[in-house]
Amino acid sequence: MIKAVICDDERATRNIICHFLEEERLPIEIVGNAEDGEEAVALIRRTSPRLIFLDIHMPGRNGFQVIEEVSQEIGAQIIILTAFASFENAQQALRLGVCDILSKPVDMEQLKAAISRAIGWKFTTNETVNVMLEYIHAHYQEGLELEDLSRVTYSTESHLARLFKKYMGVTILSYVHRLRIEEACRLLASHECDIQETAFRVGYASLNNFYKYFKRYMGKTPAQFLE
């Protein structure tokens, strides 16, 4: 489950977010709530969440002050909540690296879309597939096997393979390779590392396999991609 906190002084907003998460069976676990800025800073430091729902206007410190206080200590994605959306707020949120801004009252479809953007993958209506997706995105750089997914979902490998194809439209292996190549493109484009290091960092022990799948999904070799 993805750990998340809600920092908002309005109980109605906290309740509706929890209701939407439960109703859609999203793999998000709310591990704490805060009603003011001071509580928010303490909660975030204590729980180290991966996702933060953060109101701009709170007693004590506002949302932007909370971000400035904890941004160097955590690697969480932040979704701003506000009833007073403005261009100035959007500009400041972008400067602080906020992932998204949602207007109150929170809409379920907008919330789902914001969460998907924040964590980097889309939810399905199937809880088991969502668990697989979460695990894949957390471990795709490792020697990921279908057996691993079977263990975390308590399901047979054949059942998982059919389920994933039904809801995602591709096989598990194809999804993993696509994810690896997308990350490889990001690393190469940013010049963080050379081709060989990129291959190893995204999960390919064999450079030949990396070249094969890169060419399959991108239509060009890594060297051509860098030209």
C-alpha positions as CSV (number, residue, x, y, z in Angstrom):
1,M,0.0,0.0,0.0
2,I,1.1,3.6,-0.7
3,K,1.4,5.6,2.5
4,A,-0.4,8.9,2.5
5,V,-1.4,11.7,4.9
6,I,-4.1,14.3,4.7
7,C,-3.3,17.7,6.1
8,D,-6.4,19.8,6.0
9,D,-8.4,21.7,8.7
10,E,-11.7,20.8,7.1
11,R,-13.1,17.5,8.4
12,A,-15.4,17.2,5.3
13,T,-12.5,17.3,3.0
14,R,-10.6,14.7,4.9
15,N,-13.7,12.4,5.0
16,I,-14.4,12.7,1.3
17,I,-10.9,11.8,0.3
18,C,-11.0,8.8,2.6
19,H,-14.4,7.8,1.2
20,F,-13.2,8.1,-2.4
21,L,-10.1,6.0,-1.7
22,E,-12.1,3.3,-0.1
23,E,-14.9,3.3,-2.6
24,E,-12.5,3.0,-5.5
25,R,-10.4,0.4,-3.6
26,L,-7.2,2.4,-4.4
27,P,-4.0,1.0,-2.8
28,I,-3.6,4.2,-0.7
29,E,-3.3,3.9,3.0
30,I,-4.0,7.1,5.0
31,V,-1.6,6.8,7.9
32,G,-2.5,10.1,9.6
33,N,-4.4,13.4,9.5
34,A,-3.3,16.9,10.5
35,E,-5.6,19.9,11.1
36,D,-3.0,22.7,11.2
37,G,0.5,23.5,9.8
38,E,2.4,22.5,12.9
39,E,0.7,19.2,13.1
40,A,1.3,18.6,9.4
41,V,5.1,19.1,9.7
42,A,5.2,16.7,12.7
43,L,3.0,14.1,11.0
44,I,5.0,14.2,7.7
45,R,8.3,13.8,9.6
46,R,6.9,11.0,11.7
47,T,5.3,8.9,8.9
48,S,7.5,9.7,5.9
49,P,4.6,9.3,3.5
50,R,4.9,8.8,-0.3
51,L,1.9,11.0,-1.0
52,I,0.7,14.1,0.8
53,F,-2.7,15.8,0.4
54,L,-2.1,19.3,1.6
55,D,-4.4,22.3,2.1
56,I,-2.9,25.7,1.4
57,H,-4.9,27.6,4.0
58,M,-4.4,26.1,7.5
59,P,-4.0,27.5,11.0
60,G,-0.5,28.0,12.1
61,R,1.5,27.5,8.9
62,N,0.0,27.5,5.5
63,G,0.6,24.7,3.0
64,F,3.5,26.4,1.3
65,Q,5.3,27.0,4.5
66,V,4.8,23.3,5.4
67,I,6.4,22.3,2.1
68,E,9.4,24.6,2.6
69,E,9.9,23.1,6.1
70,V,9.9,19.4,5.0
71,S,10.9,19.4,1.3
72,Q,14.5,18.7,2.0
73,E,13.7,15.8,4.3
74,I,11.2,13.8,2.3
75,G,10.7,12.5,-1.2
76,A,6.9,12.5,-1.2
77,Q,4.6,13.7,-4.0
78,I,2.4,16.6,-2.9
79,I,-1.2,17.3,-4.1
80,I,-2.4,20.7,-3.1
81,L,-6.0,21.2,-1.9
82,T,-7.5,24.7,-2.1
83,A,-10.9,26.4,-2.2
84,F,-9.1,29.6,-3.5
85,A,-7.3,28.6,-6.7
86,S,-5.4,31.4,-8.2
87,F,-2.6,32.0,-10.8
88,E,-0.3,33.1,-8.0
89,N,-0.9,30.0,-6.0
90,A,-0.3,27.8,-9.0
91,Q,3.0,29.6,-9.7
92,Q,4.2,29.2,-6.1
93,A,3.2,25.5,-6.2
94,L,5.2,24.9,-9.3
95,R,8.2,26.6,-7.8
96,L,8.0,24.3,-4.8
97,G,7.7,21.1,-7.0
98,V,4.1,20.4,-6.1
99,C,2.6,17.5,-8.3
100,D,-0.9,18.8,-8.7
101,I,-3.5,21.3,-7.4
102,L,-7.1,20.3,-6.7
103,S,-10.0,22.7,-6.1
104,K,-12.4,22.0,-3.3
105,P,-14.9,20.4,-3.1
106,V,-12.8,17.5,-4.3
107,D,-14.1,15.6,-7.3
108,M,-13.5,11.8,-7.4
109,E,-12.3,11.6,-11.0
110,Q,-10.0,14.6,-10.6
111,L,-8.6,13.0,-7.4
112,K,-7.9,9.7,-9.2
113,A,-6.2,11.5,-12.1
114,A,-4.0,13.5,-9.7
115,I,-3.0,10.4,-7.8
116,S,-2.1,8.6,-11.0
117,R,0.1,11.5,-12.1
118,A,1.7,11.7,-8.7
119,I,2.7,8.0,-8.4
120,G,3.4,7.5,-12.1
121,W,0.8,4.8,-13.0
122,K,-2.9,4.4,-13.5
123,F,-5.3,2.5,-11.3
124,T,-7.7,-0.1,-12.5
125,T,-11.0,-1.2,-11.1
126,N,-9.4,-4.5,-9.9
127,E,-7.7,-4.5,-6.6
128,T,-5.3,-7.4,-7.4
129,V,-4.1,-5.7,-10.6
130,N,-3.5,-2.5,-8.6
131,V,-1.4,-4.4,-6.1
132,M,0.6,-5.9,-9.0
133,L,1.1,-2.4,-10.6
134,E,2.3,-1.0,-7.3
135,Y,4.8,-3.8,-6.8
136,I,6.0,-3.6,-10.4
137,H,6.7,0.1,-10.3
138,A,8.5,-0.4,-7.0
139,H,10.7,-3.3,-8.2
140,Y,10.9,-3.2,-12.0
141,Q,14.7,-2.4,-11.7
142,E,15.2,-5.7,-10.0
143,G,15.1,-9.2,-11.3
144,L,11.3,-9.1,-11.2
145,E,9.6,-12.5,-11.6
146,L,6.0,-13.6,-11.9
147,E,6.6,-15.7,-8.8
148,D,7.2,-12.4,-6.8
149,L,3.8,-11.1,-7.9
150,S,2.2,-14.4,-7.0
151,R,3.7,-14.2,-3.5
152,V,2.5,-10.6,-2.8
153,T,-1.0,-11.2,-4.1
154,Y,-1.5,-14.8,-2.8
155,S,-2.7,-15.8,-6.3
156,T,-1.5,-18.3,-8.9
157,E,0.8,-17.1,-11.7
158,S,-1.6,-18.2,-14.4
159,H,-4.5,-16.3,-12.8
160,L,-2.4,-13.2,-12.4
161,A,-1.3,-13.4,-16.1
162,R,-4.9,-13.6,-17.3
163,L,-6.0,-10.9,-14.9
164,F,-3.3,-8.4,-15.9
165,K,-3.9,-8.9,-19.6
166,K,-7.6,-8.4,-19.2
167,Y,-7.3,-5.1,-17.3
168,M,-4.1,-3.7,-18.8
169,G,-4.3,-5.0,-22.4
170,V,-0.7,-6.2,-22.4
171,T,1.2,-9.0,-20.7
172,I,3.0,-8.4,-17.4
173,L,6.4,-8.9,-19.2
174,S,5.6,-6.4,-21.9
175,Y,4.5,-3.9,-19.3
176,V,7.7,-4.3,-17.3
177,H,9.9,-3.9,-20.4
178,R,7.9,-0.8,-21.5
179,L,8.4,0.7,-18.0
180,R,12.1,0.0,-18.1
181,I,12.6,1.5,-21.5
182,E,10.6,4.6,-20.5
183,E,12.9,5.1,-17.5
184,A,16.0,4.4,-19.7
185,C,14.9,7.2,-22.1
186,R,14.6,9.6,-19.2
187,L,18.1,8.7,-17.9
188,L,19.7,9.0,-21.3
189,A,17.9,12.3,-22.1
190,S,19.1,13.8,-18.9
191,H,22.7,12.5,-19.4
192,E,22.7,11.1,-15.9
193,C,24.6,8.0,-17.0
194,D,26.0,6.3,-20.1
195,I,24.2,3.5,-22.0
196,Q,25.7,0.6,-20.1
197,E,25.0,2.1,-16.7
198,T,21.5,3.0,-17.9
199,A,20.8,-0.6,-18.9
200,F,21.8,-1.9,-15.5
201,R,19.9,0.8,-13.6
202,V,16.6,0.0,-15.3
203,G,17.0,-3.8,-14.7
204,Y,18.9,-5.3,-17.6
205,A,21.8,-7.5,-16.6
206,S,22.5,-8.1,-20.3
207,L,23.4,-5.2,-22.5
208,N,22.2,-7.2,-25.5
209,N,18.8,-7.5,-24.0
210,F,18.7,-3.8,-23.3
211,Y,19.5,-3.0,-26.9
212,K,16.9,-5.5,-28.1
213,Y,14.0,-4.2,-26.1
214,F,15.0,-0.5,-26.6
215,K,15.0,-1.0,-30.3
216,R,11.6,-2.9,-30.1
217,Y,9.9,-0.1,-28.1
218,M,11.6,3.0,-29.4
219,G,12.3,2.0,-33.0
220,K,16.0,3.0,-32.7
221,T,19.1,2.0,-30.7
222,P,20.1,3.9,-27.6
223,A,23.0,5.5,-29.5
224,Q,20.6,6.7,-32.2
225,F,18.3,8.0,-29.4
226,L,21.1,10.2,-28.1
227,E,22.0,11.7,-31.5
